[in-house]
Amino acid sequence: MDRYQLTQEEKLRFELRSLYRAHGYRPFRMSKFEKYELYAGYKDFLVSDRVITFQDTNGELMALKPDVTLSIVKNARYTPGEKEKYCYHETVYRPTGSAGLFGEILQSGLECIGDLDVGDEHEVLCLADRTLAAISVESVLSFSHLGILHSLIGLLQPESGTRSRLLALVANRNAHELKALFLENGWDLRLLEDIRELLSLDCEICEMESILAKYAWVSKEVIREFSGLKALFGESCPRIRFDFSVMNDTRYYNGIVFQGYVRGVAEKVLSGGRYDALLTRMGKQGGAIGFALYMSLIESFFLSGEGEKDA
């Protein structure tokens, strides 16, 4: 009788579950359905505002879950001095691909919620890095900090439409259009040079304190945060690299943000960051940080044979 052989994806899932549990993350389980009102009130926090809905037998409007984080935050209970840690392996339902058709997206991830400090950020960044390393030795975790952008926007004071344009140009590394935008608004071109310099940087997280200290306009709080991270990481963390164009959704995240990549996959396979703004919107205290790993992309990576090269 043949023995069942675990697939690479199944092995990865077990490895990650053990890794997360070893750091105190408890499994979070949710049903396929949630009350639609949860998503209706926080559509700007979703990847897409399109949600599959149906009417329950009692007449209540329900939705196939498009997101896991909202459910975790909804159920989180704040206790001063404490934090709640959850990990998950769930399927969400949202539009995918260029056609925008609904599909099932398998995700694994974790969330840390409560009275957070720089130690929690260090732990989540390390777990994101180790998650990528479990997939491939040829991986990188690109990070930035939205506090840098917020400091910049505080100086420039752009109107809403101009702000969106500025963020898009930074995300796309469009130096030519950035210069046009600065000239159009009469902004100090020395700040433009700072942006260009930041966009050209490729450095480790341990170098960020000294680099950001050169810019008088960057928040001292952000610099202190990187000082704390440097003390925890030590002198070297080569797979965690600064990329100023990483910003994820600025309505959702408010601090450190990051994206994970593995060689052989054109898209990001992991995304996360600090999202205290969501807790504030939901009337909750504390902070939150976490990430999601897109298992559907990882499955394709393994099926392509790329994953076997790292074995």
C-alpha positions in Angstrom: 0.0 0.0 0.0 1.4 3.4 -1.1 2.1 5.9 1.6 0.6 9.4 1.1 3.3 11.9 0.2 2.9 15.5 1.4 3.0 18.1 -1.3 5.5 21.0 -1.0 2.6 23.3 -0.2 1.4 21.0 2.6 4.9 20.7 4.0 5.2 24.5 4.0 1.8 24.9 5.7 2.9 22.6 8.5 6.3 24.3 8.9 4.7 27.7 9.1 2.1 26.6 11.6 4.8 25.2 13.8 6.9 28.4 13.4 4.0 30.7 14.3 2.8 28.6 17.2 6.3 28.5 18.6 6.1 32.3 18.9 2.7 32.3 20.7 0.4 32.7 17.7 -2.9 30.8 18.2 -4.9 29.5 15.2 -7.9 31.7 14.2 -10.8 30.0 12.6 -13.7 31.7 10.9 -16.7 30.5 8.8 -17.0 31.3 5.1 -19.7 33.8 5.9 -19.8 37.1 7.8 -22.5 39.7 8.2 -22.2 42.0 5.2 -22.4 45.1 7.5 -18.8 44.4 8.7 -17.4 44.8 5.1 -19.9 47.6 4.1 -18.6 49.8 6.9 -14.9 49.3 6.0 -14.8 49.0 2.3 -11.8 51.3 2.0 -9.8 48.8 4.0 -10.5 46.0 1.5 -8.4 45.1 -1.6 -11.7 45.5 -3.6 -15.0 46.9 -2.6 -16.8 44.2 -4.6 -18.1 41.5 -2.2 -20.2 38.4 -2.9 -23.4 38.7 -0.9 -26.5 36.6 -0.3 -29.6 36.8 1.9 -29.8 34.3 4.8 -32.9 32.4 5.6 -33.7 35.0 8.4 -33.4 37.8 5.9 -30.0 39.0 7.0 -27.5 40.1 4.3 -24.4 37.9 4.5 -21.1 37.9 2.6 -18.5 35.4 1.5 -15.5 36.6 3.4 -13.2 38.8 1.3 -10.8 39.4 4.1 -9.5 37.7 7.3 -8.0 40.7 9.2 -11.3 42.5 9.6 -12.8 39.5 11.4 -9.8 39.1 13.6 -9.8 42.8 14.7 -13.6 42.7 15.2 -13.1 39.8 17.7 -10.0 41.2 19.4 -10.3 42.4 23.0 -8.0 45.1 24.3 -6.3 44.6 27.7 -3.7 47.2 28.8 -0.2 45.8 28.7 -1.2 42.7 26.8 -1.5 41.5 23.2 -3.4 38.9 21.2 -1.6 36.8 18.6 -3.4 34.9 15.9 -2.3 32.9 12.9 -4.6 31.6 10.1 -4.9 29.5 6.9 -8.1 30.6 5.2 -9.7 31.1 1.8 -11.0 34.5 0.9 -13.2 35.4 -2.0 -12.4 38.5 -4.1 -11.9 39.7 -7.7 -8.7 38.4 -9.3 -6.8 38.9 -12.5 -7.2 41.5 -15.2 -10.8 40.3 -15.9 -11.8 41.0 -12.3 -13.7 37.7 -11.9 -14.3 36.4 -8.4 -12.0 33.6 -7.3 -10.9 31.7 -4.2 -7.6 33.0 -2.8 -5.9 30.9 -0.2 -3.9 32.9 2.5 -1.8 32.1 5.4 -0.7 34.8 7.8 -0.6 36.2 11.3 -1.8 39.3 13.3 -0.5 40.8 16.5 -2.9 43.1 18.2 -2.8 45.1 21.5 -0.2 47.2 23.4 2.6 46.8 20.8 6.2 48.0 21.0 9.2 47.8 18.7 9.8 44.3 19.9 6.6 43.1 18.3 7.5 44.8 15.0 10.9 43.0 15.1 9.2 39.7 15.7 6.7 40.1 12.9 9.4 41.2 10.4 11.6 38.2 11.4 8.6 35.9 11.0 7.9 37.3 7.6 11.5 36.9 6.6 11.5 33.3 7.9 8.3 32.6 6.0 9.9 33.7 2.8 13.0 31.7 3.5 10.9 28.6 4.1 9.7 29.0 0.5 13.0 29.9 -1.2 16.5 30.9 -0.2 16.3 33.4 -3.0 13.8 35.8 -1.3 13.7 39.4 -0.2 11.5 41.3 2.2 11.2 44.9 1.0 10.1 47.5 3.6 9.4 51.1 4.1 7.8 53.3 6.7 4.7 55.5 6.0 5.8 57.9 8.7 8.5 59.1 6.2 5.7 59.9 3.7 3.5 61.4 6.3 6.4 63.8 7.3 6.8 64.7 3.7 3.1 65.3 3.1 3.0 67.4 6.3 5.5 69.8 4.8 4.1 69.9 1.3 0.4 70.2 2.4 -1.0 68.9 -0.9 -4.7 68.9 -1.7 -6.4 65.5 -1.8 -6.0 64.9 -5.6 -2.5 66.1 -5.6 -1.7 63.9 -2.6 -2.9 60.9 -4.4 -0.9 61.8 -7.5 2.2 62.3 -5.4 1.8 58.9 -3.7 1.3 57.1 -7.0 4.4 58.7 -8.5 6.5 57.6 -5.6 5.1 54.1 -5.7 5.9 54.0 -9.5 9.3 55.6 -9.0 8.4 58.1 -11.7 11.1 60.7 -11.1 10.3 62.7 -14.3 6.6 63.3 -13.4 7.6 63.9 -9.7 9.7 66.9 -10.9 6.8 68.2 -13.0 4.5 67.9 -10.0 7.0 69.8 -7.8 7.3 72.6 -10.3 3.6 72.7 -10.9 3.0 73.3 -7.1 6.0 75.5 -6.4 7.4 73.0 -3.9 11.0 73.1 -2.7 13.1 71.2 -5.1 15.5 70.2 -2.3 12.7 67.9 -1.1 12.5 66.4 -4.5 16.2 65.5 -4.3 15.6 63.9 -1.0 12.8 61.8 -2.5 15.0 60.8 -5.4 17.8 59.8 -3.0 15.4 57.7 -0.9 14.0 56.0 -4.0 17.6 55.0 -5.0 18.4 53.5 -1.7 18.9 49.7 -1.3 20.0 49.2 2.3 19.4 47.1 5.4 17.0 48.0 8.2 20.0 48.4 10.5 21.2 51.4 8.4 18.0 53.3 8.5 18.5 55.3 11.7 21.7 57.0 10.4 20.3 57.5 6.9 17.0 59.2 8.0 18.8 61.4 10.5 20.2 63.3 7.5 16.7 64.6 6.7 15.6 67.3 9.1 12.0 66.9 7.9 11.6 63.2 8.9 9.8 62.6 12.2 12.0 61.9 15.2 9.6 59.2 16.2 10.3 57.3 13.0 14.0 57.6 13.6 13.7 56.3 17.2 11.7 53.4 15.9 14.5 52.4 13.5 17.0 52.9 16.3 15.0 50.3 18.4 14.8 47.9 15.4 18.6 48.2 14.8 19.3 47.3 18.4 17.1 44.2 18.1 18.3 43.1 14.7 22.0 43.6 15.4 24.4 44.5 12.7 23.1 42.6 9.7 19.8 41.4 8.1 20.7 41.2 4.4 17.3 39.8 3.2 15.4 42.7 4.6 15.9 45.7 2.3 14.6 49.3 2.3 12.5 50.3 -0.7 10.8 53.7 -0.4 8.3 52.8 -3.2 6.7 50.2 -0.9 3.6 51.8 0.6 0.7 49.2 0.4 -2.6 51.0 1.1 -2.0 54.3 2.9 -5.6 54.3 4.1 -5.0 51.0 5.8 -1.4 51.1 7.0 0.2 53.8 9.1 3.7 52.7 10.1 6.2 50.1 8.9 5.1 48.3 5.7 6.6 45.4 3.8 6.3 43.1 0.8 7.8 39.8 0.2 9.2 38.4 -3.1 10.8 35.1 -4.2 12.8 34.5 -7.3 10.6 33.0 -10.0 7.4 34.8 -9.1 6.7 38.2 -10.8 4.2 39.3 -8.1 4.6 39.9 -4.4 3.8 36.8 -2.5 3.6 38.4 1.0 2.3 41.7 2.2 1.9 43.4 5.6 2.6 46.1 8.0 1.4 48.2 10.9 -2.3 49.1 10.7 -3.3 51.0 13.9 -5.7 53.1 11.7 -8.1 50.2 11.3 -8.4 49.7 15.1 -9.1 53.4 15.5 -11.8 53.3 12.9 -13.4 50.3 14.6 -13.4 52.1 18.0 -10.7 49.9 19.5 -7.6 50.8 21.4 -4.0 49.5 20.8 -2.0 48.8 17.7 -1.8 46.0 15.2 0.7 44.5 12.8 0.6 41.4 10.6 1.0 40.0 7.2 -0.6 37.6 4.7 1.1 35.0 2.5 -0.7 34.4 -0.8 -0.6 30.6 -1.0 -2.2 30.4 -4.4 1.0 32.1 -5.8 3.2 29.8 -3.8 1.3 26.7 -5.1 2.0 27.9 -8.7 5.7 28.5 -7.7 6.0 24.9 -6.5 4.2 23.5 -9.5 6.6 25.3 -11.9 9.4 23.4 -10.3 11.2 26.5 -9.0 10.7 25.4 -5.4 12.5 22.2 -6.0 15.7 24.1 -6.8 15.9 25.2 -3.2 15.4 21.8 -1.7 
